[in-house]
Amino acid sequence: MNWDLATILVLLIVVCSLIWLYDKIFLAPKRAAAKNILDEFERVQAERIPFVVDLAHSLLPVFVIVLLLRSFLVEPFRIPSGSMMPTLLVGDFILVNKFSYGFRLPVINLKVFEIGEPQRGDVVVFRYPKNPSIPFIKRVVGLPGDMLEYNYATKMLYINGEPVTQTSKGRYIGVGAGSNMTGREQRLEYLPGAEHAILVLPEKTSYAPIKEWIIPEHEYFVFGDNRDNSKDSRFWGTVPEENLIGKAFFIWMNWDLKNGGISWQRLGTQIN
């Protein structure tokens, strides 16, 4: 079992529900009977609701609402690394649409019904296949059945034999925690139906010039937008459909002390 927030919330709901049930069966009747006690002090003491019971009554609806919101609607995440630069910066706080790819039950992650499937270019949050307790964020570049090819010399991606067009936008200048990416080349990449920015190192790497992959059914191939600074499907393989958490769609805040704290211009930015 992964001890994430959803699991903790479910356990808290169970504990609060058991306390509520115990109070309903055993304690509440005693409080009702206390109305017949003539001595006022004894009656007040007997009618008093125990602190733990009162706390459970107050917190149970809060835990239920939070669980429903984060399990079926939106969930917040924080970007800890620069693997998705320049799209997402270190310190970005994002919202993830949890129902983009179907409704799933919390904790057991069982899909209740289908709504949609990831599209090429979607920025997705998923459970890292090597350790499902860790959430990762990357961009979908390969769909089930695709044949992908990546040229490490030219930094070009090919999908089913067709090159994905790129346009150079010149030298990138990083800020704050991402300032070490200054000097990389920024390009616009035109995935089918999804234009987005990427960063690449202009010099060649030590990797084999070209690698190819065929994407299995119900699995997805993901890249980081910071192509030479991302551990993604090129290194650890595809993402199974059941590992998907949702689609990232909104930056609601950025906090980067190396960039002076709050980056106001990133607040309210849509993720493309």
C-alpha positions in Angstrom: 0.0 0.0 0.0 1.3 3.5 -0.9 1.0 5.8 2.1 0.0 8.9 0.1 -2.5 11.5 1.2 -5.5 9.6 -0.2 -4.6 6.6 1.9 -4.2 8.7 5.0 -7.5 10.5 4.3 -9.4 7.2 3.9 -7.9 5.9 7.2 -8.9 9.1 9.0 -12.4 8.8 7.6 -12.7 5.2 8.8 -11.4 6.2 12.3 -13.8 9.1 12.5 -16.7 7.0 11.3 -16.0 4.3 13.9 -15.9 7.0 16.7 -19.2 8.4 15.4 -20.8 4.9 15.3 -19.6 4.1 18.8 -21.1 7.4 20.0 -24.3 6.7 18.2 -24.8 3.2 19.7 -23.3 3.6 23.2 -22.8 7.2 24.3 -25.7 9.1 22.8 -28.3 7.0 24.6 -26.6 7.7 27.9 -26.6 11.4 27.2 -30.3 11.2 26.3 -31.1 9.4 29.6 -29.1 12.0 31.5 -32.0 14.5 31.0 -33.8 12.8 33.9 -31.0 13.5 36.4 -32.2 16.0 38.9 -28.9 17.4 40.0 -28.0 20.1 37.4 -24.2 19.7 37.7 -24.4 15.9 37.3 -26.8 16.4 34.4 -24.5 18.8 32.6 -21.5 16.5 33.0 -23.5 13.5 31.8 -24.8 15.3 28.7 -21.4 16.6 27.7 -20.1 15.2 24.4 -16.5 13.9 24.8 -13.8 15.9 23.1 -12.7 13.1 20.8 -16.3 12.4 19.7 -16.9 16.1 19.1 -13.7 16.4 17.1 -14.5 13.3 15.0 -18.0 14.8 14.2 -16.4 18.0 13.1 -13.6 16.6 11.0 -15.4 13.7 9.3 -17.2 15.9 6.6 -13.9 17.9 6.1 -12.0 14.7 5.4 -14.7 13.4 3.0 -14.9 16.6 1.0 -11.1 16.9 0.7 -10.9 13.2 -0.4 -13.6 13.7 -3.0 -12.1 16.9 -4.4 -8.5 15.5 -4.8 -9.6 12.0 -5.9 -12.2 13.0 -8.6 -11.7 16.7 -9.5 -8.3 18.4 -9.0 -5.1 17.7 -7.1 -2.2 20.1 -6.4 1.4 19.2 -7.0 4.7 21.1 -6.7 7.5 20.9 -9.4 10.7 20.0 -7.6 13.1 19.8 -10.6 13.9 21.4 -14.0 13.1 18.3 -16.1 10.1 20.1 -17.7 11.7 23.5 -18.4 10.9 25.8 -20.0 7.2 24.8 -19.7 7.4 24.2 -15.9 9.9 25.8 -13.6 11.3 24.7 -10.3 8.8 25.9 -7.6 5.7 25.9 -9.8 2.6 24.8 -8.0 0.2 23.2 -10.5 -3.3 21.7 -10.6 -4.0 18.4 -12.1 -7.3 17.4 -13.7 -8.1 14.0 -12.1 -11.0 13.1 -14.4 -9.3 13.7 -17.7 -8.6 10.0 -18.2 -11.5 8.5 -16.2 -12.8 8.2 -12.7 -10.7 6.1 -10.4 -11.4 5.0 -6.8 -8.9 6.4 -4.3 -6.2 4.2 -2.8 -6.9 1.1 -4.9 -6.8 3.2 -8.1 -9.5 1.2 -9.8 -11.0 2.9 -12.9 -14.8 3.2 -12.5 -15.5 4.5 -15.9 -13.7 5.9 -19.0 -13.8 9.6 -19.9 -10.9 10.2 -22.2 -7.4 9.0 -23.1 -4.0 10.9 -23.1 -3.3 12.7 -26.3 0.1 13.4 -27.8 1.4 16.6 -26.2 -0.5 16.2 -22.9 1.5 17.1 -19.8 0.6 14.2 -17.4 1.3 13.4 -13.8 1.7 9.7 -13.2 3.1 7.2 -10.7 6.7 6.4 -11.5 6.6 2.8 -12.8 9.8 1.9 -10.8 8.4 3.2 -7.6 4.6 4.0 -7.7 4.8 6.0 -4.5 6.6 8.8 -6.4 4.6 11.1 -8.7 6.3 12.1 -11.9 5.4 14.7 -14.5 6.3 14.5 -18.2 4.8 15.1 -21.7 3.2 12.3 -23.7 5.0 11.9 -27.0 4.1 8.3 -27.9 0.7 6.6 -27.9 -0.1 2.8 -27.8 1.1 1.2 -31.1 3.4 4.1 -32.1 6.9 3.5 -33.4 9.2 6.2 -32.0 12.8 7.1 -33.0 15.0 9.7 -31.3 18.2 11.1 -32.8 20.5 12.2 -29.9 22.8 14.0 -32.4 20.1 16.3 -33.9 17.6 16.1 -30.9 14.9 15.2 -33.3 11.9 13.0 -32.6 10.3 10.8 -35.3 6.8 9.3 -34.9 5.9 6.4 -37.2 8.6 7.4 -39.5 7.6 11.1 -39.7 9.9 13.8 -38.2 8.4 16.1 -35.6 9.2 19.6 -36.9 11.3 21.9 -34.6 12.1 25.6 -34.9 15.0 27.2 -33.0 14.2 30.2 -30.8 17.8 30.9 -29.8 19.6 30.9 -26.5 17.6 30.3 -23.3 18.1 32.5 -20.2 17.1 30.7 -17.0 16.1 32.4 -13.7 16.2 31.4 -10.1 16.7 27.7 -9.5 16.7 27.2 -13.2 19.5 29.6 -14.0 21.9 26.8 -14.5 20.0 26.1 -17.8 21.1 29.4 -19.2 22.9 28.9 -22.6 20.8 25.9 -23.7 19.0 26.2 -27.0 15.3 26.7 -26.9 13.2 25.2 -29.7 9.5 25.0 -30.5 8.5 21.5 -31.2 5.3 20.8 -33.2 3.9 17.5 -32.0 0.7 16.7 -34.0 -1.8 19.0 -32.5 0.5 20.3 -29.7 3.0 23.1 -30.1 5.4 23.5 -27.1 8.8 24.6 -26.1 11.8 22.4 -25.3 15.4 22.9 -24.2 18.4 21.0 -25.7 22.1 21.0 -25.4 23.7 22.2 -28.6 26.6 19.8 -28.4 26.4 16.1 -29.0 25.9 13.5 -26.2 27.7 10.2 -25.5 24.5 8.2 -26.2 24.0 6.0 -29.2 23.0 8.3 -32.1 19.6 6.8 -32.7 17.2 4.8 -30.5 13.9 3.2 -31.4 10.9 2.0 -29.4 7.5 0.4 -30.2 4.9 1.4 -27.7 2.8 -1.5 -26.3 -1.0 -1.4 -25.9 -2.3 0.6 -22.9 1.1 2.2 -22.3 2.5 5.7 -23.1 5.9 7.1 -23.9 6.9 10.3 -22.1 9.6 12.9 -22.5 10.7 15.8 -20.3 10.7 19.1 -22.2 14.3 19.7 -20.9 15.4 16.9 -23.3 19.0 16.6 -22.1 18.2 17.0 -18.4 15.3 14.5 -17.9 15.1 10.9 -16.8 12.1 9.7 -18.8 10.8 6.8 -20.9 14.1 6.8 -22.8 15.7 5.5 -19.6 13.1 3.5 -17.6 10.4 2.6 -20.2 6.8 3.3 -20.8 4.0 4.4 -18.4 1.2 1.9 -18.0 -2.3 3.4 -18.3 -3.2 2.4 -14.7 -0.3 4.6 -13.4 -1.8 7.8 -14.8 -3.0 10.4 -12.2 -4.2 13.2 -14.4 -3.5 16.0 -16.8 -1.7 19.1 -15.6 -3.5 22.2 -16.8 -2.8 25.2 -14.5 0.0 27.0 -12.6 -1.6 28.7 -9.6 1.6 29.8 -7.9 5.4 29.8 -8.2 7.7 30.0 -5.1 11.4 30.1 -5.8 13.6 31.7 -3.1 16.5 31.9 -5.6 14.2 34.1 -7.8 13.1 36.4 -5.0 10.1 34.3 -3.7 6.8 34.5 -5.6 7.0 34.8 -9.3 3.9 36.9 -10.0 4.0 36.6 -13.8 3.5 32.8 -13.6 0.4 32.9 -11.4 -2.7 31.8 -13.3 -0.7 30.4 -16.3 -2.2 27.6 -18.4 0.0 24.6 -19.1 0.4 23.8 -22.8 
